[in-house]
Amino acid sequence: MHVLRRIKHLDEENSWMPLDRDRSAVVHTSGNKETRAWFLAQAGRITGLQQAAAGRMLEIIPVLTPSETGRRIRSQSFSNEPVDVDFGVTAKLTLTPGIAITSAYNPDFAEVEADQPQITANQRFPLFFDEKRTFFLEGIEIFRTPVQTIHTRTIVDPDLAFKLSGKQDRNSFGLILVRDQAPGNFTDEEQIDPGVERFIDKEAYSALFRLRRDVSDQSSIGLVATSYNFVENHSHLGGVDGRFLIGPTNVFTFQFLASRSQRFFYDPDTDENIYRTGDGFGYHVEYNKIGRTLNFQAVGQGYTSDYRADLGFTLRTNTNRWSGTLTYNSEPKTDSRLISWSFLFTALSQFDWPGRMQYSYVYPRILFNFKRQTFLNLYAYRDYARLFEEEFGPKRSASQQGAFAGDSERSTIYKGFVIEAGTSPGKKYSFSGSLDLAWDFLDYDFGGGPRFPRVSPAAIADPNAPLDPGPGSTFYFTSSAAYQPNDALRISIDFTKSRLTRNDTGLVAFDQNLYTVRANYSFTRFTFARARVDYDSLTGNIRGQFLCGWTPNPGTSIYVGYNEDLNFNGFNPFTIDPEYGLHRNYRTFFIKLSYLFRHEL
């Protein structure tokens, strides 16, 4: 067990057990950000509990959610639907202090906060959204592996769900079985399309299995398997992973995966989606050497073209990504104005399975930590990016046009720098921001929706021309400010701006601005009100979420909520024509009631 106390504005941190910086740590990498998590071996050990007994516990939580919804329809009118009353129930049986079975019928997640808006312009690959639903979050650490083979956000609207998870001696295990209604849910207007007839009202069936055995205090080996089944889409995945401490400061981690899918695969040679069986392979290897001041990390990860993990998150297939990071951390001096500083240098190379280079960079960074949670991070980078037209569509041949206008391959060397800074001058205020400027960054020529048509030379000559990627200059800025005058109230404002201007035409390819305002107020320990409003300038979309809740315990609660979706000087969702003024797309009002029945068996 660890007990930590941190007072951010005073730069104070105390630990019940001392954390030895000479002991090994594991570094988790996400994009360009790295965080360190000390091993549990440095936690304290609680003794004297051998005689404590915990009986079996049954918890049943019925949920009732009356709601009234209205939505815009194609005829330009707004349709108010009849009041809908949804019933669901969750049951949890605790077999031992470490093992529990949870099942749910029609679980309701109406009170879950909306996702943070993300930049969507000029994005080639899927966006990642965190899991926020309690049913899936409980015990989710058991299902984590070096490769994200399990990402429960892929399960959208479960009506039946079962979960077994826990730990017995050295074995941790988890099983999730779900029936998901979302893939077969279509609105009345969508059902008019004859292409969706075979999918209407069909459910997807998902199974996720995880087993991990600790072979020592800091080493383990595990298995993972997933299965996804829907109409014309069957995906199965299995793999083995391990984490081994080699000496006091060296950690080796690996995972090897195999997948088999029956689905439609796109073939750029014929420009067709072909239903077939595809076998894929994925891997992750990682080595960390952690010292008191000097650390080294080497990571390799890759996926073949036919690799599919429909219940996980895969950014890109047909790729191999290898990187090395060297880090120097100064000795912290808590009584000094400059508490600590770090220098990091990362080099990365990414290439496809035929061996063609896709991407590479060198990335030096220097990080400064001052008093009052003030930090300054300075980054510089030099990246090489290369595109092949068959990654975007058909591959050119004597009988078909390729996906690109002009050359079938594009590349650029783009350079840039990042400045990040933040401070918490007191208990009431905190600020942070990041500025990223780059030159010769590739515009993929997707455009920015109806507000920003494509501005490449090919698109200017012919709006229906094939893609014409080209370099441009980018401006990316994000900032956040929070105000908390007391323990009850907290208000925060987030702003993100992303803009790209083409070099060849001098025109703006896109300019997207995201605004988020949040407010939370706690009337009592159990009663709160929450409001959130998001605005996306690219679409002109405004979304509001307002919620009041009373939660005397984790199972018993009353929520009253209102969600709103509006267009402000945006575009008609059916015709994509510009609309001026304020137009409502969707709204819903709901009350969610739940009560915890607990019985010791």
N, C-alpha and C positions, 0 to 999 in steps of 0.2 A: 504494500500500500504506500502511496505517496500522498503527503499533505503539503500543499504549496500555498503561500500567501503572497500576493503581488499588489503593491500600491503604485500604479503606473505613474502618476504625476510626481511622485517622490522618488521614482527609480529604485524602489525597495522591493526585494524578493527574498523570501525566507523559505527554507525547505526543512521539513521534519527530519529527513535523512540527507546527509551531504551528497551532492552530485560531483563525482570525481571526473574531471575533464580528461584524465588519462585513460578512462575506461572507454570501451568501444561503443559507438553509436551507429545507427543506420540512417542513411540519408534518403529521403523520399523526393523524387524529382517530378515536378508537374510544370510542363512548359519550360520557362526560364527561371522558375522559382524553386528554391530548395528549403526544406525545413528539416530540423534534426529532432529525433525522438530518442531519448536515452533509454537504454534497455531496462526491462523490469528487474534485472538483477540488482539494480541500485535502489530498488524500493525497500522500505522497511518490512519486517516480518512481524505479523501479529500472532501472539501465542496465547495459550490458555483457553482456547475455544473448542478443545477436543470434545467436551461433554455437551456442547450446544446441540440441540436437536431441532430440526425443521421438518414439520409434517408436510404432507401433500396439501396443496391449495388449489381450489377451483374458483376461477373468476369468470363471471358471465356479464357482458356489457351489451344490453340491447340499445339500439340507436334508432331514433325516429326523426326524420328530416322532412318537414313540410316545406315546400318551396313554390314560388310562382315566378315564371320566366317569360320574358318577351324577347323577340328577335326580329330583325329586319328580314323581309322576304323579297323575292325578285321583283314583285310588282310595285316596289318602292314604298309599300305600306309597312306598318309595324304590327306584328301579330303577337297578341298576348295569349299565352297558352293556359289551359286550366291548371288549377292548383294541383300539384303532384305531391303525394305523401310516400316517402321512401322509408322502408324498414330494413334494418340490418342487425346483425348480432355478431359479437366476437366472444369467443370462449378460450380461456387459457388454463391449462392444467399444469401445475408445477409438480413434477414427479420427484425431483430432488432439488437442493439449493442450486444446482448447476444445470439442470435439464428441464425444459419446458416444451409443451405442445400448445400451439396456438392455431385456432381455426376461425375463419370468418365467412359470413354470408353477407354479400352486398355491403362491404365496408364503405363508409362515407368519409370523404376527405375534404368536405366543403370548407372547413375552417383553416386549411393549410394555406400559408401565404403564397402569393403568386411568385413566379420566377423573376429573377433580376433580368431586365432587358439586356440584350447583347447586340453588338455590331453584326449586322447581317450582310452589308454591302461587300462585294468582292470576296466572298467566302467560298472556297472550293469544297470544304469538308464539313461534316456534321458538327453542330454546336453541342457542348456538354452542359447538362443541367443536373444539379445535385438532387439527391433523394431527400424529401422532406416528410414523407408519410410515416407515421409512427409504426404501423404494422410491419413495414419493411426495415425501418431503422433499428428496431430492437434486435440485438444480436448480429447486426450486419458485419461486425468486425470478423466474425468467423468466416464470412464469404469473401473476404478481401484476399487477392492474390497479386503477385507482381504485375501481371497483365490483367486488365480489367475485363475478365471474362464474364463477370456477373455485375450487371448494372440494372437494378430493379426499376428504373424509370422507363425501361422498355415495356414494362407491364403497365398499361395505361388505365384500364377500367375493369378491375377484377370483380367478379360476382361471387366466386368461390375461391377460397385460399386456405392453404394448410401449411404450417411451418413447425418443424421439429428442430430444435437447436440446443446446444449445451456443451458441457465438458465433463468428462469422466476420467479421472486419473490424468494420464498424459494425452488423452484423445479429445480433440475438439471436432464437432460434427454439426452439420446443418443440412436440412432438406426443406425445399419450398416447392409446393405444387399449386398451380394457379390456373383458373379458367378466366380468360380475358375477353370481354365483350367488345372492346374498342375496334378491332379490325373489321368487324361486321356491322358496325353502327354507321348508318348513313341517314342524312336528312331526307325529307320527302322530295326535295328538289334534286338531291344527288341520286336518288333511286331511279330517276327518269333515264339516266345514262344506262344503255343496255350493257355496257362493259362491266358494270359492277353487280349484275344480277346474281352471279354465282357466289358472291361474297356476302350478300345481304343476310343479316341475322346469324352468321356463322361465328363461332368462337374460336379463339386460339388457345392452345393448351401448352403450358410451360412447366418444365421441371428443372430444378437447380439443386445440385448435390455438392457438398464440400466435406472433406475429411482431412484433418491435420493431426499429426502425432509429434509431440515434443520428444526429441531424442536426447536432449540435454536441456539445461536451463535456458540456453540461448540459441539452440539449433532445433530445426523441425523439418519434417517432410510431409507433403500433402498430395491429395488428389482432388480434382474438380471435374464435374461433368454437367452439361446442360443439354436440354432438348426443347425445341420449339416446333410446334406443328399447327399449321393453318392451311387453308386451301391453296394448293400449288406452291407451298413454301414449307419445307421440312428441313430443319437444321439441327445437327447433333455435334457436340463438342466434348472432347475429353483431354485431360492433361495431368501432368505431374509437376510438382514444384518443390523446392527445398530452400532452406536458409541455414547456413552453417557458419559458426564462429570458428575461425582459424587463428589460434593464439588470442591474446587479449585485445588486439586492435584491428583484426582483419575479419571481414564478413564477406561471404560469397553467397549470392542468391541466384536461383535459376528457375525457369519454367519452360516446359515444352508442351505444345498443344497440337492436336490433330482435329480437323473438322470434316464433316461430310454433309453436303447440302443437296437437296433436290428443289430446284427453283429456276427462275429465269435469270440467266447470265447474259450480260450485254457483250456482243462480239463486234469490235470495231472493224474487223475485216469485211464483214457482211452488212454492218449497220443494222443488226437485228437482235432482238431479245430471244434467246434460245433456251427452252426448258430442257435441263439436263442435270446430271449428277456432277458435282464438283467436289474434289478432295483438296483440302488446304492444310498448311502447316504454319505454326507461329512459334516464336521463341523469345525468351528474355534471359539475358545473363548479365550479372552485375557484380562488381568487385569494389569494396570500400576498404580503405586503409585510413583509420582515424587516429590522429595523434592529438597532443595537447594544443598545438598551434597549427600543424600542417596536416591537411587531409587530401586524399586522392580518391576519385571515383571514376570508374570506367563502366559504361553501360552499352549493351548491344541489344537491339530489338528488331524483329522483322516478321513479315507476313507474306505468304505467297498470294498470287492473284485470286485463287478460288477460296481463300480462307474467309470464313464467315462465322461470326459470333452474334447471332440475332438477339441473345439475351445479355450481351455485354456491350462495351463501347470500343469501337475500332475506328481510329481516325483515318487510316489509309491502308490499303492493301498493295501488294506487289512492291514492297519497299523494305529496305534494311536501313536502320538508323544506329550509328555508332558514335559515341561521344566520350570525351575524357574531360574531367574537371579537376583542377588543382586549386586548393583553397588555403589561404593563410589567415588565421584568426589571432589577433593580438590578445595579450593578457588583459582581462577587464580591470579597470580602475574605477570603482564606484564613487570615489571621492574627487575624481578629476572631471573637468568640464567635458573632455572627450573621454567617454567611458570605454569605448572599444572601437576597433576598426578591422575590416577584413578586406582581403584582395582575392578575387576569383578570376580564373582564366579557363574558358571552355572552348574546346574545338570539337566540331561535329562534322560528320560526313554521312550523307544519305544517298543510297543508290538502289535501283530496282534489281530484280532477280536476274535479268540478262546482264547486269553489270554496268548499266548506264547511270552516270551521275545525275541525281535529281536536285540535290540541295547540299550546301555546306556553309559553315560560318566559323569565324573566330570571334570571341566575345569576352573582352576583358571588363572587369567590374571592380569598383572600389566602394566600400560601404562604410559609413561613419555613424556611430551611435553616440548621441550627446545626452545631457541631462533632460529631464522632463519629457521622456519618451520622444525626443527629437532625433530624427535621422535624416541623412542625406546620402543618396546612392547615385553614383555616376557610372554610366554604361557607355560603351562604344562597340560597334559591330561592323563587320564586313561580310556580307552574305552573297553566295552564288546560288541562283535559282535557274532551273531549266525545265521547260515544258515540252511535251510531245502531244501532238494533236489527238492521238488515239486515247489520251487520258480524258478528253473532253467530248469525244464523239467519234464519227467514222474516220478510219484511216484511208487516206487517198490511194487510189489505184487507177488503172486504165478505165475502169467502168464506173467509178464513183468519186465524187468530190470529197475532199477531206474536211475536217472540222475547222481548220484555219484558213483564212484568206492569206495568200502569200506563202511564206516559208512554213513548212510543216513542223518546225522546231523553233523555239524561242528561248533565249537565255539573257541573263543580266547579272551584273555585279552591283549590288546596291549597298550603300553605306549610310550609317546613321548613328544617332546617339540618343540616350535616354537620361533624363534627370528625374529622380524621385525624391520627394521630401515630405516630411510630416512632423507634427508636434502636438503635444498635449500640455499646454501651458498651465492648466489647472484641472480641477475635478469637473468643471462645467463644459470645457471646450476641447475639441480636438479637430485637427485639420490634416489633410494629406492630399498629395497631387502627383501626377506623373506627366511628363512631356516627352514625346517620342517623335523625332524628325528623321526622315529618310529620303534619300535621293536615288532615283532609278529603280524604285520599287515597281513590281509588275502589276499593271492593271489587266485583269483577265478578260476585260471587255464584256462583262455581264450587264453593265449598266447598273443604275440604282433604282430600279422600279420605274413606274410611270413619271416620277418627278425628275429623274435623271436618265434620259435616253443614252444609248451608247454614243461615245464621242471619238472612237477610233477612226482613222482615215477611211477604212473600208466601210464602216457603218455610216459615216457622213455621206459617202457616195451612194450607198444603198443600205437602208435600214435593215434589210433582210439578209445582208451579207454574212458569210461565216465569221467566226470570232477572229479578232485581230489583236491579240495581246500585245502590250507595249509598255515601256517604262514610264514612270512619272514620279512626282514628288509627293510625299505623304506628310500629313500633320495629324498626330494622334495625341489627344489630351484627355486626362481623366482626373477628377477631383472629388473630394468628399469632405463634408463638414458636419460635425455633430454638436448639439447643444443639450446639456443635461443639467438644468438648474437645481434639481433635487432628485431624490431616489425614485420619485413617482413618474416623472415626465422625461422623455427623451425624444428629440427631434433631429432628423438627419436629412441632408440633401446631397444627392450624387449627380454628377454631370459627366458625360462622356461625349467626345467629339472625334469623328474620324473623317478625313477629307483627302482626296487624291486628285491631282491635276496632271493630265497627260503631258509628256514632253513634246510629242510630235504635233499635236493640234493646239496645245495651250488651253484646252477646255477642261472643266471640272467633270470628272467621271462620276463622283458621288460626294455628298456632304451629309453625313448622318449625325444627328445630335440626340442624345438620350438624357432624359431628366427623370429623377426619382425622388419623391418626397415621402418620408416616413414619419409617423408620430405614434408613440406608445405612451399610454397613461395607466398607471395602476392605482385604482381607487382604494383597494385593500390588498391584502396578500393573495386573495383568490379572485378578485374582480378587476377586469382591465378593459380598455378600449384601444383599438388599433386602427390606424388609417394609413393608406398607401395610395399614391397616385403616380403613374408612369406616363411619360409622353415620348413618342418616337417621331422625330421630324421627317424622317424618310417617308413614312406612310401617313403622317398626320393623325396617328392613332393615340387616343387617351384612354387609359384604363385605370379605374379606381376600385379599391377594395376596402370596405369598412366593416369592422367586426367588433362586437362587444361580447365578453365572455365571463362566465362564472365557473370556476374549476376548483371545487373544494378538495378533490383528489384526482389522480390521473384518469380515473374511469368515469366519474360523475361530473357532468358539465352541462351548461346551457350556453349555446352560442346563438347570437342574432347577427346576421350578416347581410350586406348589400354589395353587389358587384355591378360595375357599369363599364360598358365599352362604347366609346364615341369616336367619331371622325371630326377633326377640326381642320378645315381647309385641306381635306384629304381626297380620297378617291372612292368611288362607288365600288363595293366589293364584288358586284356582279358584272358591271360593264367596264370598270376601271376608268370611267370618265371622271374628270375633276369635279369636286363638290366644294362649294364655298359655304362657310358658316359651320354650324355645329349640327351633326347628324348622329342619331343613336343607332348603334349596331345591335347591341345586346344588353340585357340587364337581368338580374335575378335577385330575388329576396328570399332568404331562407331562415329557418329556425332549426337548430340541431339540439336534440335532447338525448342525453345518455345517462345511464345509472349503473353503478358497479355493484353487483351481487357477489360477495366473497364468502366462501365456505371452506373451512379446514376439514380435510377428509381424515 
